[in-house]
Amino acid sequence: MKYDVFIAALVRGANSSSIIYSIVETAKEQGLNPMNYITYLFEQIPNMDLKNNPELLKSLLPWGVLPKKCYLTKKD
């Protein structure tokens, strides 16, 4: 039983890691500062009614119009 829980945790962890890695790499490709972008997502998503308005999620995509703080600056 403990082995099954361990394997399940590894799979969930790998899945979570791959999602975060994908978000970070996509942000970098779009000229975003990954840390600022993810912070922005964590600030915005809890305040959105995505259950009733799933189209709101499009406003958070890395190729959309985002606040200036999400973009890389020359010193980054």
N, C-alpha and C positions, 0 to 999 in steps of 0.2 A: 504494500500500500504506500509506504513512504517513497519508494522508487517512482511510482506513478505520479505522485505529487511533485517530486523533483523534476521529472521530465516535463510535466505540464508547465511548471514555472519557467523552465528553460525555453520552451516554445513561446510562451507569452512574452518573456523578456526579449527574445530574438525578434519577435514581431514588433514589439514596441520600439526596439532599437532601429529596426529597418524603417519604420515610419518617421522617426526623428531624423535619421540620416537622410532620408529622401527630402524632407522639408528643408534641412540645412543646405543640401547640395542644390536644390532648386532655387532657394533664396540667393545663394552665391552666384548662380548662373544669371539671375535677374538683376544683379548689381545691388543686392540688399546686404545689410549687416545681419548675419544670421541670429545673433543674440538679441539685437533690437527687434527684429522681426518676430521672433518667437515670444519675446516679452509682450509685444503688441498683441499677438494672438491671444495670449493668456489674459490680457487686460480686456479684450473686446468680446471674446466668445462667451464668457459667463453672462454678459449683459445683453446678449442677443436671443431672440425668440426663434431659434432655428427649427424647433419642432413645428411651428405654424408657418414659418417663412424660411424654408431651406435655401431659397435663392439669395438670402443675405450672406451666405457663405462665399458667394462669388466676389463680394467686396473685399474679402480677406486674402484672395489668391495673390501670389507673389508677382504676377504680371499685371495686376490691377493698379489702381491709383491708391497709393498708401501715403501716410505722413512722411515728411522729410526725415524724421528721426530713424526711419527704417532703412534708408539708403546709405550706402557706403560713402564716406567722405575721403578726401585725398590722404588724410593721416591714418585711416583704417588700413 
